[in-house]
Amino acid sequence: MDYKEVLENLGYRLKDHGSYWRTNAVYRAGDNSTALQIYKDTGVWKDYVEDSQFMPFEALLQKTLNTKDPNAVKHYLKDNGVNIGARIKQKNLLKEEKTYPAKVLTKLLPHYDFYLEKGISKETLEDFKCGLAMSGKMYQRVIFPIFRKDGRIHGFSGRKVTSDDRPKWLHMGKSSGWFFPYYNIDKVQKAIEEKQAVHIVESVGDCLSLYNNGIKNVLVSFGLNISPKFIARLSLLPIKKVFVSFNNDHTSSVNRGFEGAIKSIFKLAESIDFDKIYFIPPEENDFGEMNKDQIEKYTSDCYNIQHQESIRQVIKIAKKMDSRGVNKNFSSSVKKLIKKNNFHYGGF
C-alpha cells in the first residue's frame, strides 16, 4: 500500500497537483479542500490553515489516528506495508527557513526620496516599514521587509535607487512563500475584510501606487506566477472577488503581463470559486504610470464590471495563446474554463 491508499482509507479526499496533493484536514474535521499540502514521494505535509511547518508523514498519522504513541503509528504503517524512506528529500523539506526579528529594520535609513519623487507619501512608506540599505547585498536599495504570521521577517525585497546595470529588484528569501503585505500592515487585513475583495498585482511598486491611492486591499504575487502557497492562503480569506491585475505590456509583441494573468487565473480557478475571479489589467503598463484619476477609474471598473464580461476577455486571450501552442496542460485548462463559462452563462 502507498501513501495515497493510506490517506484515502483514512478519509482524505486527495486532489492532484503534480508532485503533491491538496486535501482537507480530516483530523480536525476541516472542510477546506486546499488546507493541506502533502508530497507524494515522501508524505511530508503542511497545514496552511494552522500555518504549520512541513512535518513528516508520521505526524499526520498521529493527528489523524488521535494518538501520541509513535509505536502505534509504526505498527499502522507496517501493517499497511508503507515504506517511509526517502529521508534525504524529507530532511530538506523540514528545514526551517531563515527568519529575522523586526529590530533588524533599525539598520535601514528613513530615506524616502526615491519614492517621494514618484508621488508616494511618507505615510505610505512608513506603513510598509521600508528603508534604504547602505551596506551588504542590498546596498543602495529601498528595502521592503516581508513579515510572516508570527511577526518574524522571512524575506526582503529591494528596489535599487541608482542608475547602474544591476537588476531593478532583488529578493532575499523564498518569494513563493510570501503573502505580502498582509502580515506587514493591519490596514491591509482590515480592508480585505471590509471590501471582501483582493487586488493581486505583480510588484511592490504596483502595490505602493494602489495603497497610496486608497486601495489597501492589495496583495503582491512577486512576478507572473502565483504560487500554491499564495493561493492556499488566499482561499482562506473572507473574499467574494479576486481582481488579477498584472502589468499591461501593450507595447510588446507579446503581452507577458496578460498571459501571466491568464495562467494565474487558471490556477486560482482550481481552488477558488469560478465566479469570484476577475481579470482587470491596468490602463497603462503598470500602476506606477497611472495618475489618480486613472486609478479611480480602475477601481470603479473593478466593482462594476460584470463577471461574464471579464471571463470573456480571459477566454479570448487564452484562445490566442493556445493557438500559438503553450502546452497540453494549458490547452486542457482553456477547455475547462470554456466549459465552466458555458455552464454559467451559455455559449458564445
GILINBEL-V901918 format. One record per helix or strand. SS is the DSSP state (~ for helix, > for strand). FROM is the first residue (numbers start at 0). LEN is the number of residues. If there is no record, write none. Layout:
# GILINBEL-V901918
SS&FROM&LEN / SS&FROM&LEN
This chain:
# GILINBEL-V901918
~&2&7 / >&14&2 / >&19&4 / ~&25&3 / >&35&4 / >&44&3 / >&54&1 / ~&56&9 / ~&69&10 / ~&86&7 / >&99&1 / ~&101&6 / >&108&1 / ~&112&4 / ~&121&6 / >&130&3 / >&140&7 / >&152&8 / >&168&4 / ~&174&3 / ~&185&10 / >&196&5 / ~&203&9 / >&217&3 / ~&227&7 / >&240&4 / ~&255&13 / ~&273&3 / >&276&3 / ~&286&3 / ~&291&13 / ~&306&18 / ~&327&18
